[in-house]
């Protein structure tokens, strides 16, 4: 027997707010392959709501991004919102929208090469783009430009940021092109997410994309979250984190801040990202994913409340509300996002995102096209005025884990000999000691004077010795967009006392290699610390 749920435009708003009175579109009884019928106008409205929601959420949180690390942004702190906010960020700080221009890169590749476009095509497109990148994305860009292609480009042995938030913030497109088809979005996430992430970093994107797929067909926030969570292995840190947030929501249904404190108490320790280990800064996908879920749960379908909570949870407080607002915007539809939150959107919808050839108006159309193609490809139908979506029950993804049996034990920021933590043309050697089984050398190349003539192509070579053995000659591009995010890492050392030495080759005058920290790991879990 074939079942259909028909959701005409007039009922979309009703179901959105009826959830509060326990009247819901019940999808829990769906079986694999059952059909959901949507008017084409509703489908497009939801796709527009998803893309517009991302821009609204990202803009609202922009002024707060990583300004509140490990702390809530108090209710007394004003966050500006008016018709000028989006245009100001578009014109003055377009790098804020890495959430969106990375998505658009992948959308454009699908448009040019078809829905079967390979991971390699997507990887080359973003690696050669001129937009600024950070963390796992930038580490992956460096890998790709130096011949390390996906999935190796995102693997933690090649990318110290593999658990970071990167694919989580840019996986929206995979869900928006897969309405009601959760496994289809997972396949896309597998193909593209491993360009820059692995393990929990990949799971973040799988989870976010999955929530989008369910937001097309359900107006029950808890159902959307719980169904998406089924995509992840239960033994993963990411799954456990979100599962805890849901449990604490049941305990504290009216106080998101109590839930936030529970998250901090249990899940706030950073293990991978060298910028966050033993620091308040945390760009790990799982904890920031928890802040997305906080906004969705406690926002109760209210767009402004959802965006504000995901922002005030802190940390990556532009990306998290972008995801939350995109998911809720998909559920509500563009036409039902309050006018207050759409103010100023008309000023930017036609502007192409910097470094791309796409605007919001463009992706509304292209995204609608891709969603229809995906519906047909996955057994559904596209008719004159409606689409029939063949609903997919969840198939969990495989288990992956980063930094296996490695535990941070020390962050070294000074040299044992008291000398400066940098290499220059006149002082080209750095020596330090550490005890452990793995090390990451955090640092960068900087200019000490005017830009050198061959800035765009010049590369510094640094020999890395551990215990007097040359292990690698590191290539460090001077151009910021092509930089190596960390100077060196090695996760496969013997557990013992080591000496590390960095020696610069032919370092030009006017350049400096800065060593900002040595992040040291052990194979032994230090467990609970004992204080006397």
C-alpha positions in Angstrom: 0.0 0.0 0.0 1.3 3.5 -0.9 0.8 6.3 1.5 1.0 10.0 0.7 1.3 13.1 2.9 0.2 16.1 0.9 1.4 19.4 2.3 -0.1 22.4 0.4 1.2 25.8 1.0 -1.6 26.9 3.3 -0.9 24.1 5.7 2.8 24.7 6.1 2.5 27.5 8.5 -0.2 25.7 10.5 1.9 22.6 11.1 4.9 24.7 12.0 3.1 26.3 15.0 0.8 23.4 15.8 3.8 21.5 17.1 3.6 23.5 20.3 0.1 22.2 20.9 1.1 18.6 20.3 -0.5 18.5 16.8 2.2 17.2 14.5 2.9 15.7 11.1 3.7 12.2 12.3 6.4 10.6 10.2 7.5 8.1 12.8 5.3 5.5 11.1 6.8 5.9 7.7 8.4 2.9 6.1 11.2 3.1 3.6 9.9 4.1 0.2 6.6 5.7 1.2 5.8 8.8 -0.8 5.5 12.3 0.4 3.9 14.8 -2.0 4.8 18.5 -1.9 3.7 21.3 -4.1 6.5 22.6 -6.2 5.9 26.1 -4.8 6.3 24.7 -1.2 9.5 22.8 -2.1 11.1 25.9 -3.6 9.9 28.1 -0.7 11.7 25.7 1.7 14.9 25.7 -0.3 14.9 29.5 -0.4 14.2 29.5 3.4 17.2 27.2 3.9 19.7 29.4 2.0 18.3 32.7 3.3 18.4 31.3 6.8 22.1 30.6 6.6 22.9 34.1 5.6 20.7 35.6 8.2 22.1 33.5 11.0 25.7 34.0 9.9 25.2 37.7 9.7 23.6 38.0 13.1 26.3 36.1 14.8 29.1 37.7 12.8 30.1 40.4 15.4 30.4 37.7 18.2 32.4 35.0 16.4 34.9 33.5 18.8 34.7 36.6 21.0 33.0 34.5 23.8 35.1 31.3 24.2 33.9 28.9 26.9 31.3 31.4 28.1 27.7 32.3 27.3 27.0 35.7 25.7 24.9 37.3 28.4 21.4 38.6 27.7 22.7 42.0 28.6 25.1 42.0 25.6 23.4 43.7 22.6 23.7 42.1 19.2 22.7 44.5 16.5 20.1 43.7 13.8 18.8 46.1 11.2 18.3 46.4 7.5 22.0 47.4 7.0 23.7 44.5 8.7 23.9 42.0 5.8 25.0 44.6 3.2 27.7 45.8 5.5 29.2 42.3 5.9 28.9 41.6 2.2 30.9 44.7 1.4 33.3 45.0 4.2 34.0 41.5 5.5 33.0 38.9 2.9 35.1 36.2 4.5 32.4 35.9 7.1 30.4 33.9 4.6 32.7 31.0 4.3 29.7 29.0 5.5 28.0 29.9 2.2 30.7 30.4 -0.4 32.1 26.9 0.3 28.6 25.5 -0.2 28.2 27.4 -3.4 31.5 26.0 -4.7 30.1 22.5 -4.5 26.7 23.5 -5.9 28.5 25.0 -8.9 30.6 21.9 -9.5 27.3 19.8 -9.5 25.8 22.3 -11.9 28.8 22.1 -14.3 29.6 18.4 -14.0 26.4 16.7 -13.0 25.3 15.1 -9.8 28.0 12.3 -10.1 30.8 14.9 -10.0 33.7 13.2 -8.2 35.3 14.3 -4.9 38.4 15.2 -6.9 36.5 17.8 -9.0 35.0 19.3 -5.8 38.4 19.3 -4.1 40.2 21.0 -7.0 37.5 23.7 -7.3 37.8 24.9 -3.7 41.6 24.4 -3.5 42.1 26.7 -6.4 39.5 29.3 -5.3 40.8 32.6 -4.1 38.6 32.9 -1.0 40.2 32.8 2.5 40.0 29.5 4.4 40.8 28.3 7.9 41.4 25.1 9.9 40.4 21.8 8.2 39.5 23.6 5.0 42.9 25.3 4.7 44.8 22.2 5.7 42.9 20.3 3.0 43.6 23.0 0.5 47.3 22.8 1.2 47.2 19.0 0.9 45.4 19.1 -2.4 47.7 21.8 -3.9 50.6 19.5 -2.9 49.1 16.3 -4.4 47.3 14.8 -1.4 43.8 14.2 -2.7 40.6 13.1 -0.9 39.9 11.2 1.2 43.6 11.4 2.4 43.4 15.2 2.4 40.9 15.1 5.3 42.4 12.2 7.2 43.7 13.1 10.7 47.2 11.7 9.9 47.4 14.4 7.2 45.1 17.1 8.7 45.3 18.0 12.4 42.0 19.8 12.1 40.1 16.6 11.0 37.6 16.9 13.9 37.0 20.6 13.3 33.8 22.3 12.3 34.6 22.9 8.6 32.3 20.4 6.8 29.6 20.9 9.4 29.3 24.6 8.4 29.2 23.9 4.7 27.1 20.7 4.4 23.8 22.5 4.2 23.8 22.1 0.4 23.8 18.3 0.7 20.6 18.3 2.7 18.9 21.1 0.7 19.3 19.1 -2.5 18.0 15.9 -0.8 14.5 16.6 0.6 13.3 13.7 2.7 16.2 11.5 1.3 18.5 11.2 4.2 20.7 8.5 2.7 21.1 10.4 -0.5 22.5 13.4 1.6 24.8 11.0 3.4 26.3 9.7 0.2 27.0 13.3 -0.9 28.5 14.1 2.5 30.7 11.0 2.3 32.0 12.1 -1.1 32.7 15.7 -0.3 33.1 15.8 3.5 36.2 13.6 3.4 37.9 16.3 1.4 38.6 18.3 4.6 37.4 16.1 7.5 37.3 12.7 9.1 35.6 11.1 12.1 33.6 13.6 14.2 34.5 16.4 11.7 32.8 14.4 9.0 29.9 13.4 11.3 29.1 17.0 11.9 28.3 17.5 8.2 26.4 14.2 7.9 24.2 15.2 10.9 23.5 18.8 9.7 22.7 17.7 6.2 20.4 15.0 7.6 18.5 17.5 9.7 17.9 19.6 6.5 16.4 16.5 4.8 13.9 15.9 7.6 13.0 19.6 7.9 11.4 19.4 4.4 8.9 16.8 5.6 8.4 17.3 9.3 7.6 20.3 11.5 8.6 18.5 14.7 12.0 19.8 15.8 12.7 16.8 18.0 11.9 14.3 15.3 14.2 16.2 12.9 17.1 16.0 15.3 16.6 12.5 16.5 16.1 11.1 13.0 19.3 12.8 11.8 21.2 11.5 14.8 20.4 8.0 13.7 22.8 8.5 10.8 25.8 8.4 13.2 27.5 5.5 15.0 26.4 5.4 18.7 30.0 4.9 19.9 31.2 8.2 18.3 31.8 11.3 20.4 29.6 13.3 18.2 26.6 11.0 18.7 27.1 10.9 22.5 27.4 14.7 22.7 24.1 15.3 20.9 22.4 12.4 22.7 23.4 14.1 26.0 21.9 17.5 24.8 18.6 15.7 24.1 18.7 14.1 27.6 19.5 17.4 29.3 16.7 19.0 27.3 14.2 16.6 28.9 15.7 17.5 32.3 15.8 21.2 31.8 13.1 21.9 29.1 12.8 25.6 30.0 16.4 26.6 30.7 18.9 26.3 27.8 21.7 27.7 30.0 21.6 24.8 32.4 21.9 22.5 29.3 24.8 24.6 28.1 26.6 24.2 31.5 26.2 20.4 31.3 27.7 20.5 27.8 30.7 22.5 29.0 31.2 20.3 32.0 31.4 17.1 30.0 32.3 17.9 26.4 34.4 21.1 26.3 37.9 19.6 26.2 39.6 20.0 22.8 41.8 17.1 21.6 42.6 17.8 18.0 42.8 21.4 16.8 46.2 22.7 17.8 44.7 26.2 18.3 42.3 24.9 21.0 44.2 22.3 23.0 44.5 23.5 26.6 42.8 26.8 25.6 39.3 28.1 25.9 39.0 28.3 22.1 37.1 25.3 20.7 36.2 24.7 17.0 35.5 21.0 17.4 32.5 20.0 15.4 30.7 18.1 18.2 30.5 20.9 20.8 29.5 23.5 18.2 27.0 21.0 16.9 25.6 20.9 20.4 25.0 24.6 20.2 23.1 24.2 16.9 20.8 21.7 18.6 20.4 24.0 21.7 19.0 26.7 19.4 16.7 24.4 17.6 15.3 22.7 20.8 14.9 25.7 23.0 13.9 28.0 20.1 10.6 26.0 19.8 10.1 26.9 16.2 10.6 30.7 16.8 13.1 31.9 14.2 14.5 34.8 16.3 14.7 32.8 19.5 16.5 29.9 17.7 19.1 32.2 16.1 19.7 34.1 19.3 20.3 31.0 21.5 22.7 29.4 19.0 24.6 32.6 18.9 24.7 33.2 22.6 26.0 29.8 23.3 29.3 31.3 22.1 32.4 29.8 20.3 31.8 29.6 16.6 28.8 31.9 17.0 28.2 32.8 13.4 28.4 29.3 11.9 26.2 27.7 14.5 23.2 30.1 14.1 23.7 29.9 10.3 23.1 26.1 10.5 20.3 26.4 13.0 18.6 29.2 11.0 19.0 27.3 7.7 17.4 24.2 9.1 14.5 26.1 10.7 14.2 28.3 7.6 13.8 25.1 5.5 11.1 23.9 7.9 9.2 27.2 7.9 9.8 28.2 4.3 11.1 31.5 3.1 7.7 33.1 3.1 7.2 32.3 6.8 10.5 33.7 8.1 9.5 36.8 10.0 9.9 40.1 8.1 12.0 41.4 11.0 14.7 38.8 10.2 14.5 39.2 6.5 15.1 43.0 6.6 18.0 43.9 4.4 17.9 40.6 2.6 16.6 42.3 -0.5 19.7 44.5 -0.6 22.0 41.4 -1.0 20.1 38.6 -2.6 21.2 39.7 -6.1 24.9 40.3 -5.1 27.2 37.5 -6.0 29.2 36.2 -3.0 32.7 37.4 -3.3 35.1 34.9 -4.9 32.0 33.1 -6.5 29.8 33.5 -9.5 26.6 32.9 -7.5 24.2 35.0 -5.5 21.3 33.9 -3.3 18.9 34.5 -6.2 21.0 32.2 -8.3 21.2 29.4 -5.8 17.5 29.5 -5.1 17.0 28.5 -8.7 19.9 26.1 -9.0 19.1 24.5 -5.7 15.5 23.9 -6.7 16.7 22.3 -9.9 19.1 20.0 -8.1 16.5 19.0 -5.6 14.2 17.9 -8.4 16.9 16.0 -10.1 17.7 14.2 -6.8 14.1 13.3 -6.3 13.9 11.7 -9.7 17.2 9.9 -9.2 16.1 8.4 -5.9 12.8 6.9 -7.2 10.5 9.9 -6.8 8.5 11.9 -9.4 8.5 15.5 -10.6 5.0 16.3 -12.0 3.5 19.5 -13.3 2.7 21.2 -9.9 3.9 18.7 -7.3 6.9 16.4 -6.5 6.6 13.0 -5.0 9.5 12.3 -2.7 10.4 8.7 -1.9 11.1 8.8 1.8 14.3 7.1 3.0 14.7 5.5 6.4 18.1 6.0 7.9 21.1 3.8 7.2 23.9 4.7 9.7 27.3 5.5 8.4 30.5 3.7 9.3 32.5 4.4 12.4 35.6 6.6 12.2 37.7 8.1 14.9 40.5 10.7 14.9 43.6 10.9 17.2 43.2 7.3 18.3 44.9 6.6 21.6 46.4 10.0 21.8 45.9 12.4 24.7 47.1 16.0 25.0 49.6 16.4 27.9 51.4 19.7 27.3 51.4 22.9 25.4 54.9 24.4 25.2 55.2 28.0 24.2 58.8 28.8 25.3 62.2 27.4 24.3 64.2 25.6 27.0 67.2 27.7 26.0 65.4 31.0 26.3 65.9 32.0 22.7 63.2 33.5 20.5 60.5 31.2 19.1 61.2 32.0 15.4 63.5 31.5 12.5 65.0 34.4 10.5 67.7 34.8 7.9 70.2 35.5 10.7 68.8 33.0 13.3 67.7 30.0 11.3 67.5 27.2 13.9 65.0 26.3 16.6 65.6 23.6 19.2 63.3 22.3 22.0 62.6 19.2 24.0 59.4 17.3 24.9 58.2 14.0 26.3 55.5 12.2 24.5 54.4 10.1 21.5 53.1 12.8 19.2 53.7 16.4 18.5 52.2 19.3 16.5 54.4 22.4 15.7 52.0 25.3 15.4 53.2 28.4 13.6 53.3 30.4 10.4 55.4 32.4 8.0 55.1 36.2 8.3 56.6 39.3 6.7 58.8 41.5 8.9 58.9 44.3 6.3 57.6 45.1 2.9 56.1 42.3 0.7 58.9 40.4 -1.1 58.8 40.5 -4.9 57.8 36.9 -5.4 55.4 36.7 -2.5 52.7 34.7 -4.4 55.1 31.9 -5.3 57.9 31.9 -2.8 58.1 28.9 -0.4 60.2 28.5 2.7 61.9 25.1 3.2 62.4 23.9 6.8 64.2 20.8 7.8 62.6 19.0 10.8 64.9 16.8 12.9 63.7 14.7 15.8 66.4 13.1 17.9 69.0 14.3 15.3 67.2 12.4 12.5 65.9 14.3 9.5 62.2 13.3 9.3 60.8 15.8 6.8 61.6 18.9 4.8 58.5 21.1 5.2 57.4 23.4 2.4 55.8 26.6 3.7 54.2 28.9 1.1 54.4 32.6 2.0 51.1 33.4 0.3 48.5 33.4 3.0 45.8 31.7 0.9 48.2 28.8 0.2 49.7 28.6 3.7 50.4 25.4 5.6 48.1 25.7 8.7 50.7 24.0 11.0 54.4 23.7 10.4 54.8 20.1 11.2 53.1 17.2 13.0 53.9 13.6 13.8 51.4 11.3 15.5 53.6 8.1 15.4 56.6 8.7 17.7 57.8 6.4 20.4 56.7 7.4 23.9 59.8 9.0 25.4 61.9 12.1 25.8 62.6 13.8 22.4 64.5 16.7 21.0 63.0 18.6 18.0 65.1 20.9 15.8 63.9 23.1 12.9 66.4 24.5 10.5 65.4 27.0 7.8 66.9 26.8 4.3 67.7 30.0 2.5 65.2 32.1 4.4 65.0 35.5 2.7 65.5 38.7 4.6 62.1 40.1 5.5 60.6 36.7 6.3 60.2 35.0 9.6 59.0 31.5 10.5 57.1 31.8 13.8 56.8 28.7 16.2 53.9 29.6 18.4 53.5 26.3 20.3 54.4 22.7 20.5 51.3 20.6 21.3 52.5 17.3 22.9 50.5 14.0 23.1 50.9 10.8 25.0 49.6 7.3 24.4 48.6 7.1 28.0 45.4 8.8 29.2 46.3 11.0 32.1 42.8 10.5 33.5 41.6 12.6 36.4 44.2 14.8 37.8 45.0 14.6 41.5 45.5 17.8 43.5 47.3 18.0 46.8 
